[in-house]
Amino acid sequence: TMRVAQNLYEQGYITFMRTDSVHLSEQAVTAARECVQTLYGKEFLSPQPRKYATKSKSAQEAHEAIRPAGSSFRTPQETGLSGREMQLYDLIWKRTVACQMADAKQTQITMHFRLRMRVFALRVRELIFPDFYALMLKVLTTRKQR
């Protein structure tokens, strides 16, 4: 994975990858938010930009989080990558963009029932608004594909 990441870094697809930071620059947050709004619509954008901080005291904070490089992010399909490079870039792109998406909304019903001296629970969830699931699981098609 690190060899593939090194190749992506050297080709200018991702930022420095030897970090465990979760902090994103303002440039990255803006680029991620633009991706969400362009590809999925304003309803999928978190109301406020999300900022993350590392809780670990031993974290290497010299660099920002691993993310797609640049002030605007190329979608995985726009890169022309293939194989493992495509898979890794796709993961990095999705995680970066998803961190600026709105929260999921779901309902949950839990039923408890007894059968022969045992109690069972059945939990059912209905996804009302998919948020980052739309990106991670490709539930929705992007506006460019419509």
PyMOL commands that set and color helices and strands:
alter all, ss='L'
color gray80, all
select helices_A, chain A and resi 2-10+26-40+42-44+76-79+83-98+133-136+143-145
alter helices_A, ss='H'
color red, helices_A
select strands_A, chain A and resi 105-115+118-129
alter strands_A, ss='S'
color yellow, strands_A
deselect
rebuild
show_as cartoon
